[in-house]
């Protein structure tokens, strides 16, 4: 079964054409020639799909707090975060992974000390949250932490890797006051 979560992606050309009309594509917005240096860059939080604001109260504040905490804990530059639609994520998933379907989150490494990008598809995130009887906010923050772990080099292709990644997620989420998303599965085991 293929993972439903993010995969680390490295675009060949970080200056991609727009994914859908009016969309700013996930690209590293940092300038490596900036006199402050690439490490001084703080990623943007871009909300392309207004449904995110209705689904998650205090959206920007929560995202910034979660992103900053996870990246500080992992020693990462703050990535750009793009809250978009399944349509945009499906296009990116097709273009970079050859899979013509939406997913909940995609993570793009930028390289050269730049922060990278994390992109979310609204419909899939909301559907997964509802199916798990979780608030959309909690599921979104879980996926944000998951994406940050990918940017830090973690993966989940093998059982041991997956378990270690889940443990990291649970620890980081507890610092945000978000319940362990793996607790239900653990209780059943």
C-alpha positions in Angstrom: 0.0 0.0 0.0 1.4 3.4 -0.9 1.9 6.0 1.8 -0.8 8.7 2.0 1.6 11.2 3.5 4.3 13.4 2.2 7.3 12.4 0.2 10.5 14.5 0.1 10.7 16.0 -3.4 13.5 18.0 -4.9 12.4 20.0 -8.0 14.8 20.2 -10.8 13.9 23.8 -11.3 12.8 25.6 -8.2 11.1 28.3 -10.3 8.2 26.3 -11.5 5.4 27.6 -13.7 2.1 28.2 -12.0 0.4 24.9 -11.1 -3.2 26.2 -11.6 -4.4 29.5 -12.8 -3.7 32.2 -10.2 -1.6 29.8 -8.0 1.8 30.7 -6.9 3.7 27.4 -7.1 5.7 25.9 -4.2 9.1 27.4 -4.6 11.8 28.4 -2.3 11.3 32.1 -1.9 14.7 32.6 -0.3 17.5 34.3 -2.1 20.8 32.6 -1.5 22.6 35.9 -2.3 20.7 37.7 0.5 23.3 39.6 2.6 21.7 38.0 5.7 22.4 34.5 4.2 20.0 31.7 3.5 19.8 30.6 7.2 18.3 34.0 8.1 15.3 33.4 5.8 11.9 32.8 7.5 9.5 31.0 5.2 6.1 32.3 4.3 2.7 30.9 5.2 0.5 31.2 2.0 -3.2 30.5 2.2 -4.5 30.0 -1.3 -7.7 28.3 -0.5 -10.0 30.3 1.8 -11.7 27.2 3.1 -8.7 26.6 5.4 -9.5 29.7 7.4 -13.1 28.5 8.0 -11.9 25.0 9.0 -9.1 26.0 11.4 -9.7 28.8 13.9 -6.5 30.9 14.4 -5.0 29.2 11.4 -1.9 31.5 10.8 -1.0 31.6 14.5 -1.3 27.9 14.9 0.7 27.1 11.8 3.4 29.5 12.6 3.8 28.2 16.1 3.8 24.6 15.0 6.2 25.2 12.1 8.6 27.2 14.3 8.6 24.8 17.1 9.2 21.7 14.9 11.9 23.4 12.9 13.6 24.8 16.0 13.6 21.3 17.5 14.9 19.7 14.3 17.4 22.5 13.5 15.7 23.5 10.2 15.2 26.8 8.4 11.5 27.6 8.5 9.9 26.2 5.3 7.3 28.0 3.2 3.9 26.5 3.9 1.2 26.6 1.2 -2.4 25.8 2.0 -4.1 24.9 -1.2 -6.6 22.6 -2.8 -6.6 19.0 -3.9 -6.6 20.2 -7.5 -3.2 22.0 -7.0 -1.7 19.1 -5.0 -2.9 16.5 -7.5 -1.0 18.5 -10.2 2.1 18.7 -8.2 1.9 15.0 -7.2 1.6 14.2 -11.0 4.4 16.5 -12.0 6.9 15.3 -9.4 5.8 11.8 -8.4 4.0 10.6 -11.5 0.8 10.0 -9.5 -2.3 11.7 -10.9 -4.2 12.0 -7.6 -4.3 14.3 -4.7 -2.6 13.6 -1.4 -2.7 15.3 2.0 0.8 16.9 2.0 3.8 17.2 -0.2 7.2 18.2 1.0 9.8 19.8 -1.3 13.5 20.1 -0.3 15.1 23.2 -1.5 18.8 22.4 -0.8 21.7 24.8 -0.4 20.6 25.6 3.2 17.3 27.0 2.0 14.1 26.2 3.8 12.0 24.0 1.5 8.2 24.0 1.0 5.3 22.1 2.5 2.0 22.0 0.5 -1.4 20.8 1.8 -4.5 19.8 -0.1 -7.7 21.0 1.7 -10.2 18.3 0.7 -7.9 15.4 1.5 -6.8 16.8 4.9 -10.4 17.6 5.9 -11.7 14.1 4.7 -8.9 12.3 6.6 -9.6 14.4 9.8 -13.3 13.6 9.6 -12.6 9.9 9.0 -10.4 9.8 12.1 -12.8 11.9 14.2 -10.2 14.5 14.7 -10.3 18.3 14.4 -9.0 19.5 11.1 -6.5 21.7 13.0 -5.0 18.7 14.8 -4.6 16.7 11.6 -3.1 19.7 9.8 -0.6 20.3 12.6 0.3 16.6 12.6 0.9 16.7 8.8 3.0 19.9 9.2 5.2 18.1 11.8 5.4 15.1 9.4 6.5 17.4 6.6 9.2 19.0 8.8 10.5 15.6 9.7 10.8 14.8 6.0 12.8 18.0 5.5 15.0 16.9 8.4 15.8 13.7 6.5 13.4 11.3 8.2 11.4 8.7 6.2 8.8 5.9 6.7 9.4 3.4 3.9 10.3 0.6 6.2 8.7 -0.5 9.5 11.5 0.7 11.8 11.8 4.0 10.0 8.0 4.5 10.2 7.9 3.7 13.9 10.8 6.1 14.7 9.1 8.9 12.7 5.8 8.3 14.5 7.5 8.6 17.8 9.1 11.9 16.8 5.7 13.2 15.6 4.1 12.2 18.9 6.8 14.0 20.9 6.6 17.2 18.9 2.8 17.2 18.8 2.7 16.8 22.6 4.6 20.1 22.8 1.8 21.7 20.8 -0.9 20.2 23.0 -2.1 18.0 20.1 -3.1 14.4 21.0 -0.9 11.6 19.7 -2.5 10.6 16.4 -1.0 7.1 16.8 -2.5 6.4 20.2 -5.6 4.7 18.9 -3.7 2.4 16.7 -1.3 1.6 19.6 -4.1 0.9 22.0 -5.5 -1.7 19.5 -2.2 -3.5 19.1 
